């Protein structure tokens, strides 16, 4: 059983231990909707900071093959730049597909 004090310390330290926030490269102002998201990966669970509005355009899957390809390439680029697996990125961005 986890002691309440240890749990509280863990929760308070979590934002400080989180990786850099996932955000658009062009963002130069504070994120208006910053969220901390727990993701499960091969190395276990970890917490990620995500600026949700920067990735809202990825929520909808394009209807055209070209649009779908561009979306996949963008997801690959984001995952590579933050050293995330595809599964971790999809969890962090809350992608349904």
Secondary structure in CASP SS format (residue, H / E / C, confidence):
PFRMAT SS
TARGET T0000
AUTHOR 0000-0000-0000
METHOD secondary structure of the structure
MODEL  1
X C 1.00
X C 1.00
X C 1.00
X H 1.00
X H 1.00
X H 1.00
X H 1.00
X H 1.00
X H 1.00
X H 1.00
X H 1.00
X H 1.00
X H 1.00
X H 1.00
X H 1.00
X H 1.00
X H 1.00
X C 1.00
X C 1.00
X C 1.00
X C 1.00
X E 1.00
X C 1.00
X C 1.00
X C 1.00
X C 1.00
X C 1.00
X C 1.00
X C 1.00
X C 1.00
X C 1.00
X C 1.00
X C 1.00
X E 1.00
X E 1.00
X E 1.00
X E 1.00
X E 1.00
X E 1.00
X E 1.00
X E 1.00
X C 1.00
X C 1.00
X E 1.00
X E 1.00
X E 1.00
X E 1.00
X E 1.00
X E 1.00
X E 1.00
X E 1.00
X H 1.00
X H 1.00
X H 1.00
X H 1.00
X H 1.00
X H 1.00
X H 1.00
X C 1.00
X C 1.00
X C 1.00
X C 1.00
X C 1.00
X C 1.00
X H 1.00
X H 1.00
X H 1.00
X H 1.00
X H 1.00
X H 1.00
X H 1.00
X H 1.00
X H 1.00
X H 1.00
X H 1.00
X H 1.00
X H 1.00
X H 1.00
X H 1.00
X H 1.00
X H 1.00
X C 1.00
X C 1.00
X C 1.00
X C 1.00
X H 1.00
X H 1.00
X H 1.00
X H 1.00
X H 1.00
X H 1.00
X H 1.00
X C 1.00
X C 1.00
X C 1.00
X C 1.00
X C 1.00
END
